């Protein structure tokens, strides 16, 4: 039965992909020189100059995470959706997600990012956006291409590059809340999940093969959390899964760079033994906490030097402005570009802060309450009218024009900020 469902999904995805392709205006394929390329440890722009990545991540938009809403225990997209459905019902929850996707990130957000002097956006996404699985308010015909197309258009109009990051892979690649999984990186043990993983990346690559705004494809985010007794066994499978996906992408797209993240929070590069199987590879690391010094990332630098390919800090942040400024200096001195995490969330430690609406504390209280039985759900559920208004007020607060630019945070990253931006 599972194989029948998978085959049906592939047929449905193929039909959807064909629909998108027919809707596209066919244009002459750009020359390879029109894409960002790899040259040793550098990224090279089409004009021949070096690209040093500076930017941010559009986290929480297409892959919700609990802490950005102020939740702790309810920390993955699946848990959040379940909690909202228990609180206000599945139909209102679906309406919330559709409105959320329409308003959380818009053209104005990308214009603001560009106004800071950033040159790159990393876009985390859930694989379900490219399937017919139930996700974020849609039960079929997911809108992944439509959402990414919007960001591509906004980036093109504002001179930004875009990195596509599969943050949540089929089966789960991490085994924690960040990949919306079931608590284990099943991707590495399931051939069926790997088939779907490769199929989706091939479909994305075929659709965007001629899109020069896209810098590259980041195959999977933070694979293999360090919690598992068989961690080394899983680590040994990482490069094999990467190679399988790269092969699928190269069947349709030889233009774009492919980004590979290390194991254990994108920090362990020892599993990588072969850097020569493709000529457009680069690596991506993450760092939260620790000293903002070269010594703190020396192993990453050593690996980068050993393979002589670009290294990029895809996620960093959640620290003091002084720490961030010091680490930015270290990264620039060592030729490691960066996109800070995240662009927008509850309160501060981001480019744009979201002010929580009235009565949001009741939503948070329900998210943290015991909900293991139907009685516990009934006992904890707050007033429907109050909560539905709070949820829609959250969407209003999430709009760029209602956000609070975090001026010192942005300046600590070596970027600029126009404090009057939202008053224009």
Steps between C-alpha positions, in 0.01 A plus 500: 500500500782745584655443157162560335459827694855607408441421130173692506678795663767499231239502226315785671822695548594442135162633386536803727852562373378482141230754579761739639731445205222573253425821685859618471607714211766307317812709449837433352722329754759740646869428453680328786688825564172659613497292821703539816787253474764335717868585463712339766379637835317793340160562347524696177232731363411511129703822466810323631502660843496302824175448690528509877163390635329730750136457584229329697265200515124513442445250780155416642315598180489171309619283790345623828702465821342538843745735667440769237137511613599494867432126545736261675353150522301539178811542291457347151268583212301181548461563873397862441238399245362235735488747789323767294250240376425390857455862604297653214417211265666372180311725258589824679856371536519443124372854442763632742781326313386630163487856634833447676672397176354800318613756758797380707746562214415736214675712242543776758703265723739425216526870422592564863765225495650650185498847657742378770766417243446123525560307179355154572191339651484139615149357467422200724210287378316178585506223241119469532466830312589303187267203554128438544534445875290699747708799608446861612137535397501300177402133469619462139661700220756655731628847415876456532584620152267798528660604831857461375412673172389803699829517691698451178315794343550722806870411519550569130341844534720581801835359388511208746604137459294214639603169657231229514533298821301180554461543874261208542575193288289186444532273802694766688872561466570629852274319743399805700236772479682701234426243227136444607583129529395216726811517717751310283675571166308234308617645167828311534335164570214520250547447129144619444571833672824537303313442174253773586783729619684461169181527298406833659847646453502387137161664448617825662824498301318438172263787569774748600788379284515828306436733796813706558366666818531166678854459632462134587313209653569404862410132509418454870524709813692384810495125433528244781462647847758377754248312715508156342704195603554415132610854411822389330311243294263774387791737431647240265182515292496878464731535202328212320164675530657825382648330195166342416326839508779674306470237227125560477548877476770473236265304275320828436714787631874551454487872576452535874730452796403228748556568870589222745459540876700308757358250748404596858358850447705562184815483711663163431663463158690180572237285320600663169766299321448606138475858374573423136181329383351830382662823382246738654504411870539721805460433871291664767552515877296633795609651830306606807680600815864449593773756475485735197854410398683332217596218737130417547467413130855382431391143415252638248770719346737205486243291317428784258870535426542126451230480231573848359132579455284783636367484857197704604341555844136431420379562854644702784357739757283514812770683691603847610571771247863508618539123447349522155719791395811315617402180320418685177853640505643148549292363213597780263868457586469129420288526185185341645182676391195495724122519526379570853204312648225608484367804316183532706352355818342583834685786667869559426821319392402533135473764225129562571320450831135403520302655784269239650129592478255533785408166662784312330606383846185284501617329181839440661336363816298249297811398306677415826203338678464121536304379195554126515130417538181648360400613847828690538439665163149604601613627838784707353319642198453880529211709369461447124418857406791644695751254356387524139537876518845465660612269219387740230654789695828304498489496121441875497796550737713280272468733203817686412338841548413405858835346592767661715838531324775387738741779420800403713466133404513584129795733541688235697498286183682766303178608330309829496147586603262775402299553818228679306448211257159397634380858501540540125 
